[in-house]
Amino acid sequence: MSSELHVDVSSGVAVLTLHRPAQQNAFTPTMAAELGAALRRCDGEDAVRAVVVTGTPPAFCAGADLSDRVGEASATIDPPPWRVRKPVIAAVNGHAVGIGLALALQCDLRYMARDAVYGLNQVRRAALADGYAHWTLPRLVGMANAADIMLTGRTFDGDEAKAMGLANACLPAGEVLPTALAVAHDIAGGAAPLPAALSKRLLWEGLGMSPEAVGRLETELHDYVAASVDGSEGMAALRDRRQPKWTGSISTDWPAWELPEPERPRLD
């Protein structure tokens, strides 16, 4: 437990809680470093099967802390949640603006409070949204909605987030974290670790590939998983009509080769 990030791991689920409630969990360089270290730990520890990122009420993260004593914070976390080889769920239990919303966009699933305020408002203070927001947002809500959000800097609520496809569910604030935890525990108790990790990586990176490349990788990864210990267990459990007992390890069973990064344009 640190001053700005609380970490709790139980029953295969790691809960990472941004903890500066007096400042509505405004993001700082210290918080970014601690969150990156916690995500790196979650990526490497097989005991962690799913991750939930949330904030101490009343907010999720109300943006960067711009006070002179804090310095400039960035939502470019190392590693970003989308690179972690476990499902990462954002329990957005309150306001998420600027860096706060960019962080949620980097997660795989988002459960969001209905009455909270959301937005990427950096253009309204002569700044540019960061934390991969120009990459994540159009993929989630489409180009027209992304342009509306980023070029106007306007705010919106949870109902609109759900309607745009940004939120997986829009809930009363008090139900956000319990719902995210229920999903995380369902993943931790049900999904085989290696195929879930590989599927996550392919989902994020496949949008930058051709259909042929994605299809080829799906076939290769399917064969790779089928030859693993959990591939055998999955078939045996299906045959015996019982619940599978997963024993595979992402840290040791991850393929020796890496999925390719999509090409990105250069700014000359």
Number of C-alpha atoms within 10 A of each C-alpha: 9 9 11 19 23 18 15 13 14 10 12 18 24 25 25 23 22 27 24 21 16 11 14 22 29 26 27 23 17 14 23 20 18 22 25 18 15 19 25 18 14 22 24 16 14 17 16 20 28 28 31 24 25 27 30 20 20 18 28 33 34 24 28 21 20 13 9 7 7 13 12 13 19 20 26 19 20 17 16 18 27 19 20 23 25 30 26 29 25 30 28 32 27 28 28 29 27 26 29 26 27 26 26 31 24 26 22 19 21 26 26 35 30 23 17 22 17 26 24 27 23 20 15 13 8 7 9 15 19 17 21 16 24 16 13 19 21 15 16 15 19 14 13 9 15 21 15 11 19 22 15 15 19 15 16 17 17 26 18 15 21 19 13 14 15 24 24 14 20 23 21 14 23 13 15 23 24 13 15 25 20 11 16 24 19 13 20 21 18 14 15 23 25 25 20 17 21 20 17 20 20 19 14 17 17 20 12 16 15 11 11 9 11 17 13 12 15 15 10 12 17 15 12 16 19 16 11 16 14 21 19 14 19 19 13 14 13 11 9 10 9 10 12 19 13 18 12 18 18 22 13 11 14 17 14 7 6 8 13 12 11 13 8 7 6 5 4 3
